[in-house]
Amino acid sequence: MDSYININLQRRMKNIIVLFVFFICVTNIKAQTGHSPIGACNTLSLAGEWSIKLDAENEGSSKGWQNMLWQDKITLPGTTDQARYGEKTSGSDYGILTRKYKYCGKVWYNKEINIPKEWKNKEVVLHLERVMWESTVWIDGRPLGAQDGLGTPHFHSMGILSPGKHILAICVDNDLIHNIGDKGHAYTEYTQTIWNGIVGEIELRALAQTSLHGLKISPDTDNSSLEISYRLHRKEAATKNIEVSYQVVDISTGKVVSNKKESILIDHDEALNRNICLFLDDSAKPWNEFTPNLYRVHINIKDGKEVCSYSESFGFRKLSIGKAKVKINGESLFLRGNLDCVHFPLTGHPSCDVEEWERIFTIYKQYGLNHVRFHSWCPPKAAFEAADKVGIYIQAEILWIDWWMTKAPEDRPEMITKGLPEGLGKNPSADQFVQAEMQRMLDAYGNHPSFVFFCIGNELGNSDFDVMQEWVKEARQKDDRRLYSVSTARKIMPVDQYMATHNIPNAGRTYGLIKTGTDFDIEESYSKSSIPIIAHEVGQYPVYPLWSEIQKYTGVVEARNLKEFKILADKNNIGGMDKPFHAASGALQTLLYKAHIEALLRTPSCAGFQMLSMTDYAGQGEALVGWLDSFWDSKGIVSPEEFRSYCSEVVPLARFDKWTWNANETFIAKIQLANYGLETIKGPMSWQFASATGRVIASGELDVSACRGKLSDIAQIKVDLSNIVNAEKFQLQLSIKGSNYHNRWPIWVYPAIDLPKLCNSNIRISNRLDAETLEFLSCGGKVLLKAHHLGSKDNSSPIFFTPLFWSNSFFPGQDNKTLGLLVDQAHPSLSQFPTDSHSNWQWQSISKGKSFVVNSERGLNPIAQPISDFHINDKLASIFECQVGTGKLLVCGYDLDTENMVGKQLEYSLLSYMGQSNFNPSYALSETQVKELFVYIPKLEFSAPSGFENAAIYIECAAKAMPNDSLDWSKEKDNSTIMQTGYSYIVSGVKIGPGEERPLWIGNDIQVQFGIPQGVIGDLFIEIENGKSSKDKITFILEGREFTIDTPRKGREWIKLFVMREDTNDGKVVISAQTSSSEKLKIKNIAFVKQ
């Protein structure tokens, strides 16, 4: 019976806490001193030394630990990791930074506190700013209940405490309190660590007899007014008149812009709701990214002799949406955002310091950004306060649960999600937590003007979207001061006011480099949406690490994984190459980010983008995708000035067909201006087409008139290239006069004439290292070996222009294992082939073929060296030279057997070098070595229908069955071609039946399970057939996502479904096709094409 009473008492206390939780977490007033009366915001800091005891066996409560103090001490705010409690670790954790000390479970933090005599008869509240995860509190052995906010403060009502000493006990449990898994960033080892402790403010707060709760400020920009709502709660017995005064101050000037007083009659123990409207004396100054003007409202409550003061800052901003754009104060935004995934490697927990967040957001502004998405977590109030000051638009979230987290892959233990959580709407534990946390977030941070977007979480693919929609709908009705969305990606719901996604259902991808050059956009997809769409997680291009970064991890985690990768690099004779690899892979990353950002700026209906990311991502297999490291320090890849040239409020743009031109062509570019700045831009724009040495080929000035908040066409420019006689790199530059807005692009021009044939009987070109070629070498000949079809799986690697996606260890099924290309640009073999020291756009068209693994060849210095992913650290060579006996061999792994002008120029440059006396390789390989290295393995030929030549698997369903057969399905009846290793399929729910031309699959619920390499991305094509007119629908379910289409009318139709990397991360993809019609579904062909 006692336990029952205690439980219900705890529940009642939680309900009481809700009444005043918002006010307490937002107020900035500290304890008043001197002769001032006691106010509601008197505080007593509990920062400092605490007694600590780990409770791994969960026995503390039963053994009376709530009344004890111990010799072991810890300083709070802080964590057990920082104090070095828990298991001391050795070795490295797979795919993440390694904590020096680990602990998961309950920890007791006890302290003797002293209640001031001035607090007599005052209700006391314990405020804990951030806890992971649950805090349970006792005072003098009396239980006060538990709180479980992850991204919000904990408040424990302690009742009235007598002045003097008391024992305060806080038990913090960082285990999985609610089953949300451990892959989202609110609770994860990927980035911030699953720490145990209390960080931020830790203090006692004494409430006044008449106290204010739930302060909500709703500014009205149009009318320069604000509506204030709150609740008054009075503890004294008598009914009484109290005086309330309101004052609004312009923070930037200190000027009082509004004053008002009122008298309120309030009864004992009454919660009185108040609403009041205040008008400013002057026009309201708007809050946005350019002018983050802030005001502060002061509320003084006089109850007899007791005066209580409350204050809260706010900003005037009006949010709205059009079909394509988010608008603030009536002006269209282009959101230039970044994902924040909780990287604080020194402490292992998010900072609660305003100055630190101001530093971070100032870096955002330096790189032209105006938006942050807190991926699956909510930051502390310090982040909102800093964003208010700097002018950053925040998207805050709660969690991440997706399909792949509900499974336990046998061969990849690192992918197992703690708790194997079901999706929201069917996960009672998580459902309860999310609804409560959502309301806590809106209450705690809702007055901040920077809190512009709310989303439940990331890619909630296995959740019930109808259920979640009701939660969001309720939140919108209660608080319409921001824009709401159910989930990033996966599905758009009617309640959504915006969406961050990589794919718009029934429309297409939201970003991608869909063709060479810059004359493209993604308008075809975006224009089909009825709400603003933000491109989701743009980028994810890894960069090779600098080994010197290892020394920066001096806090709670160590980069033991990077130390192991360095050992591997040393073993494979590339240990000293980290700086050039880093520079070259970083240069390629910069090219690609620029290309993606400009493509989105060229898309009129795009609302913006969210990059992944500015900083490295320390988890998920070390996804080092940032141009800043995890400490927010520059990696030396791109300067803020250069980045702002294509990522800013105003960006000059050029649209041209291609990067490489022939001198007999005329270069044509369409000039545009993306203007999301403060005003219309009018005036001249200068342009210049010049060589790398500064030789100006053409230049001019353009008249600009570009309205604010849109993309404007400016003019077309043309450059006559006919006077260019040698292969050269040029630069197109645009500059708006009188401003810092400029942009530039590299252009390559190649000779218009056919390259001369090199007649030298001592030089031979071969695409095989056959006996004849070896004989020629043995006689002292020179051989250019076109090796793009040579090499085995073990000693060669395919050539790619772009780097691999995200992380090779997190998505291991990728064919691409490289991070770009390091080029010895000064090598004489490239004297006729203008190139940088890294792969630039002219390499794109020829970046196919083979590079070769030469790990044991310490002295071999490749001319062109693909950068092996640092998880693999192979020494690769795509162009290199060597001595073979008395012969000289120059190997080129790029496909030069085309009419591509770039390939022709590279071949010419290589052959020119071979004809010179300085072609004298210093490194030798034996005949046996080169024969093993350049083995020829014939490629399997696949005669595929047009458009499916690159299919990894192509199935002609039941094509081998006899006409008019009615059979159970068997794989032998299909004509299936599997072109790449790691692919397979099995089918259920299928019979074989007649089609218009041949037998095919039929059924009402057909399911196909594909075996696909882990982490592969691509498109699944399904050709369905219908012989009758039908109005029935067909439902496809791909890894839990539903797509409904009309049955084709008397014919065949190809259906295209996008397969995400997360879909294949368990090595399989399941697709089912269903129809409720009595007429069975007919499937003729299926293909999977990798992207």
WOGI-V76102 format. One line per field, one symbol per residue. phi: phi as a letter, one per 30 degrees, with the letter a starting at -180 (. if undefined). psi: psi as a letter, one per 40 degrees, with the letter a starting at -180 (. if undefined). Layout:
BEGIN
phi: ???
psi: ???
END
This chain:
BEGIN
phi: .ddddddddddddddddedbddeddcdcdcedbicdddcdcebbdcdkdbdbadbdchceddciddccbbddbbccdlbddddicjddcbicddibdcddbbabkdbcccadcbddddceicdcbcccdbbbbcccbbbhiddcjbbbdccbdcbcdciccdekdbccbbccccdddbdcibcdddbacebdicdblbbidbacbcdddcbcbidbcbdcddchbbccbabcbccddddadbcbcbbcbdddciddcababacbcbddhcccdbbbcccddcddddcaddbddbcbccbcccbiddcccbbadabdbccabcdbbdbbhicdcbdccbdccicbddcibddccdddddeddddeddcicbbbcddhabdddedddddeddjbccccbcabbbedddcbddcbedcdceihddddjbbeddeddddddeddddddbddddddcbbbelchddccdddddedddddddddbcdbcbbdbdhiacceddcaacacbceibkdcalcdadibdaacdeddddccbdccdchdjicdbddcdddedddccdbbcddddddddddddcibeccdddddddddddededdeddddddddcecddkbbdbadcdcdchihddccccddcicdcidbdedddddbbadbbdbbcbdaccbcdcccdbbccbbccccdadcbkdccbacbddcjdddaalbbdcbbddiacbdcaccbbdcdddccdbcbbcbcbddibcdaaabdbcbceddddddccbdccbcbcbcdddddddddcidcbccdcdccjcddcbbdcbdddddiadddbdddddbbbjbccddddddcdcbdaddbdcdddedcdakbcbdbedceddcddbbecdeddchddcbcbabacbiccbcccbdddcdbcddddddddddddddddcdddbecccbddddddddcdccedddbcceejbdcddbbccdhdcddeidbbddbddddccbcdbdjcaabbbibccbdbdcadadblcbcbbccdbedidclbccbccbbcbdbcdccccbchjccbcbddddhlbadccbdcddddcdciabcbbbbbcdddddbccbbbbcdc
psi: dddddddddddddddddddeddddeeiehahiabeiihieehihheiahiiihhgdefedddefeeeiiidhiihiiaidddefiahhiiaiiheiihhdhihhaihhhiihihhideehehhhhhhhdhihdhhhiihfehheaiifhdeiihhhheahhiiaiihhhhhhheigdigeafdiedgiedceigihahiahhiihhiidhihifhhhgigddefiihhiihhhhdidiiihihhihhhhhddeehhehiiiihhhhihfhhhhihihhhidihhhihaddgghiihhhhhhhgbehhhhiihiiihihiiiaddihihfehhihhgiihhfghgeddeiiifhdddddddddddddeeieihhghfihiiddddddddddghhhhiidahhideeeighdegdeehhheghiiiefgdddddddddddddddddedehdegdihhdahfgdeihddddddddddddddhfeiiiidiiachhideheihhiehhhedaieiigeiiaegiafddddeeieihhhhhfhbfhiihihddddeegebeiifddddddddddddefedeeddddddddddddddddddddddddehdeheaihigidiihdaffgggeieiaeefiiefdhiddddedegidhhhihhididhiieeihhhhhhihhhfadihhhaihiihhiideehhdiiaiihhghiifihhhcihiihhedeheihihihhhihhieiehiiiiihhhiidihhihhhheehihieigaddddddddeeihhhhgfeeiiiddeihihidiiihchdddgeehdhfifahhhgdehdeedeghiaeihaddeddegiaiiihfdegdehhidhhihhheddfihihdhiiihhbeihhhhheihefiehddddddddddddddeidegghehhiidddddddfihhihhihgiihefdehdhhhhhfdeiiieigiiiiddeighhheiieiiiiiifhihiiaddiiaiiidghhhhhhhiheiiahhhhhiiheihieiihhhhhfehhhhiihihgaihhhhhhhidddeeeeihhhihiieidhiihhdiiihhi.
END
